[in-house]
Amino acid sequence: MADNNQNNNKNDNNKDNKNKKNNFFNENPLLSFAIFSIILILVFKSFVGDTNGTSPMTKLINDGATQTKQVKYSEVKNVIKSGNAKSAKITPTTIEVIANEKGKQIRYTASMVPTGDKELTALLEEKKVVYEGVMGGGFFSELLSMLIPILIFFAIWMFIAKRMSKSMGGGILGVGKSDKLINAEKPNTKFSDVAGAEEAKEEVKEIVDFLKFPERYIELGAKIPKGVLLVGPPGTGKTLLAKAVAGEASVPFFSVSGSSFIEMFVGVGASRVRDLFEQAKKESPSIIFIDEIDAIGKSRASGANFGGNDEREQTLNQLLAEMDGFGSTTPVIVLAATNRPEILDAALLRAGRFDRQVLVDKPDYEGRLAILQVHIKGVKLGSNVSLEEVAKGTAGLAGADLANIINEAALLAGRNNKKEIEQSDLMEAIERAFVGLEKKNRKINELEKKIVAHHESGHALIAELTRGATRVTKVSIIPRGLGALGYTLHLPDEENRFLKQKHELLAEVDVLLAGRAAEEVFLGEISTGASNDLQRATDILKAMISVYGMSDVVGLMVLEKSNGGTFLGGGQTIKDYSEKTAEAIDNSVKSMLDKHYKDVKEKIGAYRGAIEGMVNVLMDVEVIEGSKVREIIDNYEKENGMKSQLAHGEKVAKEEADKRKRDEAK
């Protein structure tokens, strides 16, 4: 047994030595080619002999009037010295001399001419021998002249191959390698750096514990999830959370994008998946993170985008096989991120692969406040800055949006030559996030300005008078964004809302129709400015009928199903109803639009003075705050003895009183 073990060790050592030699020649092709060329030259030299011509044998080729003899180079020179030579022909590798000896004409030929024999030319001229050609570099010079173009061609080929290697993660000879595409690191990110995702952090903490102490779970027979899918809208911090898991566990973190596996060469994606998992296993315990996994993990059920030899399908199959190949005790965890979980293949989501899905959702008020506190590190804030107010005014925004707001506010302060960021800079940054950049160079004439002022005043009035509408934060007739000549900003309430009631949807329709209604009531003519408002109002009413079951047209039937678009919105809508039903829906939407438009016009007519008051202020200063809008409406109601119809009256009054108290305390 001992002898067998020794023999096996010797065989293994021999294999290792052979592999090392093969790796050396594969990794150094240019050096290998040079060594081969030198060996080839030495073999030629040993075969043909030295430059003195000792190896060629004298040979009588023709016994006739003219004889040809193959002789040594030294014998040719002796013939020339004897004075019998009549003519000579010289090439870089041979010399031919014709001489008359004993009535016979003999051609003497010698090869392996020495390089640069200066004595030969002088001897020919001294004996008055007619000669042609010049002395060359000899055989080796000729051989070198042939090798130089080959070497140049080989060098160019290697240069092109290396350039292609950079762009294809391995080049022509290594397109399946993923070294250049994988970011291998040990992140310093901790859970304390991830704010606004407390529930998601709790979900992944046991993974950190398993990577730190795998033996604890192995002894109990527990099986840790092999894969964890991080699901959520864009910008919510899925990648940051994955890095924090690796940072807390202090393990290698292999990150790669899903699209990096797809190449023009068939089989490259599968090869890269194998290479990725091999590297992770060597460094275990470790974490593999695949961002945007939907690029390779789309469902194969439809068959629309896959074929039998499709590269994406082969890559997905290899990924499924690799995840199955993990033993239950292998300390390698696969994390993946996507914002489109509904399109992933069912085989990816089954137990034993991505066992767990962790939702990384948009933050609530507390989460937004925590995120803002993370991003203000290193930023100079003024004493009047209230992060609480910023957090309240940014409902619905993700962590990336909040980081951009802080950065945008810093840029605004720097542009205005301020030493600190003020509250006004932060509020301006919030407006930019919601409605776009201010277009100062877009000049509008007085007529258009008047139309926009009436239009936005109509939106603001109905938003404040209608129960279920979102209160007004600011009204402006300064152009912003891609095409808006003005806007009415409705920042959501601080509490999160996941559902909308029927009266809230109808209130939103009223607010959307109010702009066009104000134009018609006050100017007697309508403009094209309400096109987007009308489209959104129509979509809301159609959804109430065909999706939410909020109409008597079809009752509780759901006529439209959305295929995809969980977080990104949109997706394909499947309509499953007859032409007769479609006609009934259209008639219902039209009658509801007409009814609500009529009601909105009546309400605007009843508050003509309030609209005119807002228009006058807007024409003067271009921007008014929500508190000013409510003040104008309240004053108009008091002057005309009307009962207050402000939908947000008590709540808004309390909030504004509290704000005044805070300002006075500061």
VOGU-3710 file (C-alpha; in Angstrom, 3 decimals, decimal comma):
1> madnnqnnnk> 0,000/0,000/0,000  2,833/2,353/0,840  4,504/1,629/-2,510  1,258/2,314/-4,339  0,870/5,625/-2,535  4,436/6,577/-3,460  3,813/5,680/-7,108  0,599/7,691/-7,095  2,425/10,658/-5,625  5,115/10,362/-8,315
11> ndnnkdnknk> 2,468/10,220/-11,037  0,723/13,252/-9,553  4,021/15,131/-9,415  4,750/14,221/-13,042  1,297/15,423/-14,068  1,787/18,666/-12,168  5,170/19,209/-13,854  3,649/18,567/-17,289  0,786/20,943/-16,545  3,248/23,618/-15,431
21> knnffnenpl> 5,211/23,205/-18,682  2,049/23,348/-20,756  0,853/26,423/-18,848  4,223/28,098/-19,441  4,050/27,610/-23,229  0,345/28,553/-23,363  0,844/31,728/-21,352  4,028/32,790/-23,241  3,359/32,054/-26,937  5,765/34,707/-28,237
31> lsfaifsiil> 8,666/33,422/-26,131  7,817/29,855/-27,134  7,941/30,807/-30,811  11,349/32,473/-30,367  12,763/29,370/-28,634  11,426/27,183/-31,427  13,055/29,406/-34,071  16,457/29,264/-32,345  16,264/25,461/-32,115  15,381/25,303/-35,819
41> ilvfksfvgd> 18,414/27,415/-36,773  20,749/25,243/-34,700  19,385/22,088/-36,334  19,988/23,547/-39,818  23,488/24,581/-38,861  24,398/21,133/-37,577  22,918/19,546/-40,687  24,628/21,586/-43,409  27,982/22,068/-41,664  30,199/25,093/-41,099
51> tngtspmtkl> 31,005/27,999/-43,360  34,271/26,485/-44,593  32,356/23,949/-46,665  33,745/20,732/-45,117  30,551/18,732/-45,393  29,654/19,003/-49,160  31,270/16,226/-51,272  32,792/16,741/-54,691  30,338/15,433/-57,237  30,725/14,969/-61,011
61> indgatqtkq> 27,325/15,816/-62,490  28,098/15,925/-66,204  31,053/14,191/-67,892  30,623/16,009/-71,176  32,282/19,102/-72,545  31,121/21,060/-69,550  31,376/19,516/-66,141  29,719/20,768/-62,971  31,409/20,040/-59,681  30,098/20,702/-56,170
71> vkysevknvi> 33,156/21,653/-54,159  34,211/23,489/-51,051  34,315/27,255/-50,994  38,084/27,153/-50,399  38,553/25,085/-53,628  36,647/27,722/-55,614  39,050/30,378/-54,374  42,008/28,183/-55,383  40,604/27,893/-58,910  40,358/31,701/-59,084
81> ksgnaksaki> 43,955/32,071/-57,806  45,223/29,622/-60,406  44,180/32,032/-63,167  41,968/29,505/-64,962  38,705/31,194/-63,992  36,901/33,045/-66,807  33,624/34,195/-65,170  31,862/34,013/-61,824  28,339/34,402/-60,480  27,821/35,259/-56,831
91> tpttievian> 24,605/34,981/-54,751  24,119/35,413/-51,003  24,268/31,615/-50,519  26,270/30,182/-53,479  29,130/30,983/-55,867  29,643/29,558/-59,381  32,964/29,841/-61,264  33,563/28,693/-64,870  37,195/27,697/-65,608  39,159/26,147/-68,502
101> ekgkqiryta> 41,276/23,250/-67,361  43,047/20,878/-69,763  40,803/21,842/-72,661  37,652/21,253/-70,679  35,180/23,841/-69,399  34,270/23,119/-65,787  31,660/24,850/-63,601  32,627/24,846/-59,926  29,745/25,411/-57,472  30,104/25,984/-53,739
111> smvptgdkel> 27,406/26,611/-51,108  27,631/27,885/-47,551  29,494/31,017/-48,612  30,998/32,859/-45,605  29,381/36,151/-44,678  31,087/39,224/-46,189  34,333/37,761/-47,632  36,113/40,998/-48,680  39,087/39,063/-50,136  36,920/37,425/-52,798
121> talleekkvv> 36,015/40,641/-54,657  39,623/41,858/-54,661  40,808/38,468/-55,953  38,300/38,460/-58,836  39,353/41,924/-59,961  43,030/41,081/-59,658  42,634/38,019/-61,931  40,358/40,020/-64,273  37,491/37,583/-63,879  34,144/38,825/-65,182
131> yegvmgggff> 31,682/38,394/-62,320  28,145/39,366/-61,409  26,347/39,609/-58,033  27,645/40,675/-54,657  28,485/38,900/-51,428  25,454/38,539/-49,147  24,952/37,541/-45,570  25,222/33,871/-46,191  22,788/31,134/-45,343  21,994/32,415/-41,878
141> sellsmlipi> 21,262/35,912/-43,152  18,905/34,421/-45,710  17,224/32,349/-43,023  16,911/35,390/-40,769  15,391/37,452/-43,577  12,698/34,799/-43,910  12,031/34,616/-40,187  11,714/38,378/-39,558  8,394/38,793/-41,516  7,008/35,736/-39,714
151> liffaiwmfi> 7,945/37,217/-36,350  6,387/40,569/-37,266  3,160/38,877/-38,375  3,059/36,824/-35,178  3,592/39,936/-33,018  0,727/41,765/-34,775  -1,530/38,750/-34,317  -0,744/38,586/-30,588  -1,448/42,326/-30,210  -4,863/41,978/-31,855
161> akrmsksmgg> -5,649/38,897/-29,765  -4,869/40,747/-26,534  -7,040/43,691/-27,577  -9,926/41,338/-28,268  -9,270/39,636/-24,940  -10,009/42,874/-23,078  -13,305/43,401/-24,860  -14,538/39,799/-24,678  -13,337/38,679/-21,262  -10,776/36,193/-22,598
171> gilgvgksdk> -10,235/36,963/-26,266  -10,370/34,542/-29,170  -8,764/31,741/-27,180  -10,590/32,407/-23,902  -14,041/33,889/-24,492  -15,452/31,764/-21,691  -13,253/33,276/-19,018  -15,010/35,597/-16,592  -11,993/37,052/-14,771  -12,355/40,453/-16,432
181> linaekpntk> -16,116/40,559/-15,813  -16,192/39,601/-12,133  -15,556/42,127/-9,394  -13,995/40,170/-6,547  -13,630/42,164/-3,350  -14,113/42,147/0,400  -16,501/45,076/0,988  -16,250/47,300/4,042  -19,985/48,049/3,902  -21,904/47,257/7,085
191> fsdvagaeea> -25,594/47,068/7,988  -25,240/50,482/9,624  -24,596/51,930/6,142  -27,933/50,577/4,882  -30,756/52,786/6,133  -34,483/52,534/5,493  -34,525/48,743/4,987  -34,769/47,361/8,520  -37,074/44,449/7,664  -34,870/43,380/4,759
201> keevkeivdf> -31,793/43,470/7,015  -33,524/41,195/9,522  -34,258/38,707/6,729  -30,589/38,370/5,697  -28,929/38,421/9,127  -29,108/34,636/9,466  -27,117/34,349/6,220  -24,358/36,395/7,831  -24,461/34,112/10,869  -24,196/31,012/8,668
211> lkfperyiel> -21,191/32,374/6,773  -19,451/33,276/10,027  -20,227/30,041/11,884  -21,176/27,335/9,328  -20,251/24,477/11,690  -22,999/25,559/14,107  -25,668/24,857/11,490  -23,959/21,787/10,015  -23,901/20,045/13,397  -27,646/20,605/13,771
221> gakipkgvll> -28,316/19,314/10,255  -29,795/22,632/9,189  -29,740/23,644/5,532  -29,175/27,311/4,891  -30,880/28,837/1,822  -28,647/28,449/-1,225  -29,987/31,530/-2,934  -31,663/34,734/-1,793  -33,490/36,940/-4,290  -33,574/40,644/-3,452
231> vgppgtgktl> -36,714/42,119/-4,990  -37,713/45,769/-5,127  -38,092/48,923/-7,207  -34,998/50,556/-8,740  -32,850/52,605/-6,384  -33,952/51,011/-3,122  -30,505/49,661/-2,189  -30,508/45,983/-3,232  -26,850/46,016/-4,287  -25,868/47,942/-1,166
241> lakavageas> -27,646/45,369/1,030  -25,834/42,495/-0,719  -22,480/44,209/-0,099  -23,433/44,740/3,536  -24,067/41,003/3,946  -20,562/40,250/2,643  -19,084/43,057/4,729  -20,705/41,852/7,943  -19,602/38,268/7,293  -16,090/39,355/6,131
251> vpffsvsgss> -16,170/36,991/3,153  -15,196/37,443/-0,532  -17,896/39,084/-2,630  -18,106/38,097/-6,322  -20,391/40,541/-8,123  -21,375/40,336/-11,775  -24,172/41,704/-13,951  -26,610/39,303/-15,559  -25,979/40,787/-19,006  -22,238/39,994/-18,726
261> fiemfvgvga> -22,933/36,316/-19,336  -24,423/36,903/-22,773  -22,029/37,087/-25,738  -22,120/36,630/-29,482  -20,367/33,260/-29,136  -22,567/30,263/-28,348  -21,639/28,587/-25,065  -19,747/31,544/-23,619  -22,429/32,346/-21,022  -22,493/28,786/-19,676
271> srvrdlfeqa> -18,695/28,733/-19,527  -18,622/31,980/-17,585  -21,186/30,668/-15,099  -19,002/27,606/-14,484  -15,923/29,781/-14,084  -17,721/32,097/-11,638  -18,857/29,258/-9,377  -15,432/27,588/-9,489  -13,803/30,799/-8,265  -16,400/31,208/-5,497
281> kkespsiifi> -15,912/27,610/-4,298  -12,149/28,090/-4,105  -12,652/31,150/-1,872  -15,493/29,711/0,243  -17,114/30,806/2,434  -18,108/33,464/-0,087  -21,011/35,287/-1,706  -21,939/35,432/-5,386  -24,061/38,439/-6,330  -25,801/38,549/-9,726
291> deidaigksr> -27,333/41,939/-10,428  -30,303/42,200/-12,814  -30,682/38,426/-12,964  -33,731/38,807/-15,225  -31,265/39,352/-18,114  -30,557/35,601/-18,114  -33,392/34,242/-15,954  -36,475/35,061/-18,016  -39,225/32,475/-18,031  -38,992/29,816/-20,735
301> asganfggnd> -42,710/29,039/-20,573  -43,800/31,328/-23,399  -41,108/30,127/-25,812  -41,176/33,477/-27,592  -37,625/34,470/-26,775  -35,963/31,081/-26,469  -34,984/28,374/-28,902  -33,318/25,003/-28,496  -29,848/26,502/-28,983  -30,497/29,949/-27,539
311> ereqtlnqll> -27,474/31,340/-25,702  -29,578/32,782/-22,873  -31,312/29,453/-22,284  -27,986/27,591/-22,158  -26,705/30,129/-19,624  -29,830/29,738/-17,488  -29,569/25,946/-17,612  -25,961/26,116/-16,467  -26,902/28,452/-13,607  -29,634/26,044/-12,492
321> aemdgfgstt> -27,195/23,124/-12,640  -24,539/24,986/-10,634  -27,012/25,921/-7,903  -28,153/22,285/-7,715  -24,516/21,205/-7,572  -23,937/22,864/-4,218  -23,859/20,493/-1,300  -26,101/21,437/1,600  -23,004/22,317/3,655  -21,153/24,332/0,997
331> pvivlaatnr> -20,629/27,803/2,491  -21,363/29,666/-0,757  -24,474/31,853/-0,933  -25,936/33,210/-4,160  -27,607/36,611/-3,899  -29,444/38,068/-6,880  -31,323/41,300/-7,468  -34,187/42,162/-9,778  -37,077/44,592/-10,051  -39,036/42,223/-12,314
341> peildaallr> -39,573/39,004/-10,338  -42,753/38,168/-12,226  -40,814/37,326/-15,426  -38,279/34,961/-13,811  -38,303/31,276/-14,661  -40,123/29,023/-12,194  -37,091/26,725/-11,960  -35,064/29,570/-10,471  -37,619/30,271/-7,765  -38,251/26,737/-6,586
351> agrfdrqvlv> -37,075/25,464/-3,210  -33,403/24,515/-3,256  -32,363/27,400/-5,482  -33,654/30,857/-4,606  -35,382/29,611/-1,480  -36,138/33,065/-0,148  -37,300/36,355/-1,603  -36,537/39,505/0,352  -38,521/42,638/-0,487  -36,432/45,811/-0,464
361> dkpdyegrla> -39,220/48,360/-0,807  -39,347/52,148/-0,886  -38,800/53,567/2,609  -41,465/55,005/4,899  -41,103/58,302/6,749  -38,738/56,885/9,389  -36,724/55,144/6,707  -36,434/58,292/4,584  -35,275/60,254/7,619  -32,611/57,631/8,360
371> ilqvhikgvk> -31,455/57,631/4,728  -31,162/61,410/4,711  -29,068/61,307/7,865  -26,691/58,852/6,155  -26,302/61,014/3,061  -25,711/64,315/4,889  -22,401/63,052/6,267  -19,721/65,394/4,995  -22,322/67,953/3,821  -22,533/71,403/5,422
381> lgsnvsleev> -26,116/72,113/6,487  -27,485/75,436/7,674  -29,141/75,889/11,044  -32,576/76,315/9,423  -32,534/72,899/7,739  -35,281/70,499/8,853  -34,679/66,946/7,644  -38,081/65,992/9,076  -39,787/68,351/6,645  -37,701/66,976/3,764
391> akgtaglaga> -38,621/63,415/4,748  -42,327/64,338/4,856  -42,155/65,952/1,429  -40,444/63,030/-0,309  -42,993/60,241/0,162  -42,711/57,641/-2,575  -39,045/58,324/-3,349  -36,354/55,635/-3,098  -32,958/55,885/-1,418  -31,197/56,790/-4,661
401> dlaniineaa> -33,651/59,661/-5,187  -32,985/60,979/-1,662  -29,224/60,850/-2,221  -29,716/62,780/-5,455  -31,810/65,419/-3,633  -29,001/66,048/-1,107  -26,440/66,286/-3,906  -28,691/68,547/-5,992  -29,199/70,865/-3,002  -25,414/71,058/-2,504
411> llagrnnkke> -24,945/71,951/-6,179  -27,611/74,668/-5,934  -25,974/76,151/-2,831  -22,563/76,127/-4,497  -23,963/77,749/-7,634  -25,353/80,586/-5,498  -22,034/80,971/-3,657  -23,456/79,876/-0,306  -21,319/78,521/2,527  -24,047/76,142/3,744
421> ieqsdlmeai> -27,048/74,305/2,348  -30,288/76,025/3,308  -33,819/74,678/3,551  -34,773/76,527/0,359  -32,083/74,588/-1,543  -33,487/71,282/-0,328  -37,058/72,231/-1,253  -35,915/73,323/-4,715  -34,143/69,979/-5,100  -37,372/68,177/-4,149
431> erafvglekk> -39,232/70,105/-6,834  -36,626/69,111/-9,367  -37,104/65,471/-8,391  -40,889/65,659/-8,881  -41,413/68,087/-11,761  -38,030/68,575/-13,424  -35,579/71,415/-13,955  -36,651/75,013/-14,154  -36,506/76,328/-17,749  -35,489/79,954/-17,323
441> nrkinelekk> -34,722/80,413/-21,011  -38,195/79,308/-22,117  -39,980/82,657/-22,483  -43,777/82,650/-22,795  -45,884/85,617/-23,865  -48,477/87,346/-21,676  -51,445/85,526/-23,220  -49,942/82,086/-22,602  -48,911/83,182/-19,132  -52,505/84,145/-18,387
451> ivahhesgha> -53,832/80,829/-19,716  -51,346/78,855/-17,596  -52,182/80,929/-14,489  -55,923/80,201/-14,816  -55,227/76,548/-15,600  -53,027/75,940/-12,528  -55,326/77,990/-10,281  -58,192/75,679/-11,291  -56,151/72,621/-10,288  -55,221/74,196/-6,936
461> liaeltrgat> -58,777/75,301/-6,079  -60,406/71,906/-6,702  -57,559/70,085/-4,910  -58,283/72,126/-1,790  -62,103/71,872/-1,975  -62,466/68,161/-2,809  -62,455/65,476/-0,140  -59,873/62,771/-0,930  -57,606/64,998/-3,049  -53,978/65,595/-2,098
471> rvtkvsiipr> -53,357/69,054/-0,668  -51,448/71,665/-2,623  -47,827/72,387/-1,744  -46,934/74,920/-4,432  -48,352/76,495/-7,601  -46,035/77,861/-10,283  -46,288/79,228/-13,816  -42,535/78,892/-14,434  -41,838/76,309/-17,168  -40,230/73,106/-15,899
481> glgalgytlh> -39,366/69,664/-17,156  -39,686/68,588/-20,769  -42,848/70,476/-21,710  -44,721/71,788/-18,674  -45,414/75,546/-18,822  -46,586/75,463/-15,203  -47,407/72,995/-12,464  -49,352/72,445/-9,282  -47,275/70,426/-6,855  -49,167/67,965/-4,644
491> lpdeenrflk> -46,734/66,344/-2,223  -48,205/63,191/-0,641  -49,085/63,029/3,031  -46,397/61,759/5,361  -48,136/58,455/6,073  -47,704/55,688/3,513  -50,728/54,820/1,425  -50,958/51,487/-0,356  -54,645/51,627/-1,262  -56,930/54,230/-2,790
501> qkhellaevd> -60,635/54,432/-2,116  -63,214/55,170/-4,785  -63,840/58,755/-3,651  -60,064/59,437/-3,786  -59,848/58,264/-7,397  -62,820/60,420/-8,357  -61,258/63,369/-6,511  -58,126/62,917/-8,607  -60,289/62,988/-11,765  -61,899/66,254/-10,608
511> vllagraaee> -58,509/67,864/-9,990  -57,265/66,799/-13,434  -60,346/68,252/-15,178  -60,200/71,525/-13,225  -57,459/73,109/-15,342  -59,410/72,880/-18,585  -62,619/73,890/-16,808  -60,976/77,083/-15,448  -59,795/78,038/-18,946  -63,327/77,630/-20,333
521> vflgeistga> -65,048/79,506/-17,465  -62,690/82,496/-17,336  -61,270/82,777/-20,865  -64,210/81,418/-22,861  -61,891/79,182/-24,875  -59,862/76,038/-24,272  -56,222/75,286/-25,173  -54,032/72,238/-25,781  -52,524/72,449/-22,295  -54,941/69,894/-20,803
531> sndlqratdi> -54,059/66,943/-23,088  -52,110/65,011/-20,452  -54,739/65,772/-17,791  -57,517/64,362/-19,954  -55,511/61,229/-20,758  -54,814/60,510/-17,081  -58,448/61,147/-16,101  -59,640/58,750/-18,814  -57,184/56,050/-17,714  -58,355/56,306/-14,087
541> lkamisvygm> -62,025/55,918/-15,017  -61,283/52,984/-17,361  -59,295/51,232/-14,614  -62,155/51,763/-12,151  -64,504/49,946/-14,548  -62,339/47,160/-16,018  -59,809/46,454/-13,231  -61,127/47,597/-9,831  -64,816/46,676/-10,206  -65,980/50,170/-9,159
551> sdvvglmvle> -68,761/50,542/-11,723  -72,142/49,051/-12,574  -71,187/48,628/-16,240  -69,703/45,142/-15,783  -70,066/44,752/-12,032  -67,299/42,792/-10,348  -65,848/41,348/-13,535  -62,147/42,025/-14,152  -61,737/42,641/-17,846  -58,044/43,556/-18,027
561> ksnggtflgg> -55,105/41,594/-16,636  -51,591/42,966/-16,466  -48,801/40,583/-17,451  -45,696/41,917/-15,729  -44,648/45,332/-14,526  -44,801/44,740/-10,757  -42,338/47,493/-9,840  -41,618/49,193/-13,144  -45,268/49,687/-14,024  -46,743/49,013/-17,412
571> gqtikdysek> -46,276/45,544/-18,799  -48,558/43,890/-21,304  -52,283/44,332/-20,697  -54,511/41,457/-21,734  -58,031/42,597/-22,673  -60,610/39,844/-22,551  -64,035/41,227/-23,452  -66,357/41,638/-26,411  -66,885/44,627/-28,670  -70,254/45,210/-27,054
581> taeaidnsvk> -68,645/45,419/-23,608  -65,959/47,736/-24,956  -68,687/50,042/-26,311  -70,438/50,029/-22,907  -67,142/50,935/-21,189  -66,533/53,803/-23,597  -70,028/55,176/-23,076  -69,675/54,952/-19,291  -66,289/56,713/-19,301  -67,661/59,488/-21,505
591> smldkhykdv> -70,739/60,048/-19,337  -68,631/60,108/-16,134  -66,169/62,599/-17,648  -69,032/64,835/-18,754  -70,703/64,698/-15,327  -67,523/65,447/-13,358  -66,501/68,185/-15,790  -69,887/69,865/-15,323  -69,635/69,660/-11,519  -66,080/71,071/-11,557
601> kekigayrga> -67,144/74,030/-13,750  -69,989/74,853/-11,338  -67,637/74,786/-8,347  -65,088/76,981/-10,135  -67,867/79,416/-11,072  -68,869/79,640/-7,412  -65,281/80,554/-6,463  -64,530/83,035/-9,261  -63,064/85,561/-6,857  -60,653/83,008/-5,356
611> iegmvnvlmd> -59,427/81,972/-8,818  -58,931/85,617/-9,829  -57,036/86,261/-6,597  -54,647/83,387/-7,291  -54,197/84,456/-10,926  -53,295/88,022/-9,902  -50,638/86,770/-7,461  -49,235/84,298/-9,995  -49,005/86,939/-12,735  -47,073/89,093/-10,277
621> veviegskvr> -44,701/86,681/-8,493  -45,099/83,472/-10,628  -44,914/81,128/-7,614  -47,191/80,801/-4,562  -47,039/78,324/-1,697  -49,873/76,021/-0,679  -50,485/78,045/2,491  -51,105/81,152/0,343  -53,610/79,230/-1,788  -55,553/78,212/1,306
631> eiidnyeken> -55,409/81,760/2,651  -56,904/83,189/-0,568  -59,709/80,609/-0,565  -60,429/81,130/3,143  -60,575/84,942/2,746  -62,951/84,647/-0,218  -65,290/82,372/1,753  -65,302/84,765/4,717  -65,924/87,837/2,544  -68,916/86,162/0,891
641> gmksqlahge> -70,312/84,575/4,059  -69,728/81,053/2,728  -69,234/77,991/4,880  -65,649/76,731/4,632  -65,301/73,948/2,087  -61,568/73,429/2,562  -61,111/69,654/2,612  -57,843/69,900/4,550  -58,868/72,773/6,796  -58,432/71,443/10,314
651> kvakeeadkr> -55,450/69,245/9,556  -53,617/71,901/7,547  -54,299/74,596/10,125  -52,846/72,405/12,877  -49,745/71,550/10,816  -49,094/75,177/9,889  -49,554/76,284/13,527  -47,070/73,636/14,661  -44,607/74,794/12,021  -44,890/78,398/13,168
661> krdeak> -44,207/77,302/16,746  -41,090/75,399/15,652  -39,835/78,401/13,691  -40,399/80,707/16,651  -38,577/78,290/18,966  -35,565/78,294/16,638
//
